[in-house]
Amino acid sequence: MTVKELKEKINDLPDDMEVMLEQTKEEFKYGLLNTIKVNEELFIDPFFRVTLMTDESIILSDE
C-alpha cells in the first residue's frame, strides 16, 4: 500500500481514532501493509454477557 492509498482510506476518519496492527503473517520481522479497515470493537462483560462499550478502530494488515 502506498502513502497516497493510505491517506485516501483514512481521510474521513476522526483524528482520535485508535490504530491497531494485526499480527504479521510473514516470516519476516516486518511485512508490507496491504489492507486497512475500520472495525467496531465490542467490549463485553464476560459474566453478564452484555456489551459494555463499542469503539471503532483502524486495523492494518499484511494480508
Summary of the structure (lengths in Angstrom):
residues: 63
radius of gyration: 14.6
end to end distance: 10.9
largest distance: 44.4
contacts: 116
relative contact order: 0.32
helix: 13%
strand: 43%
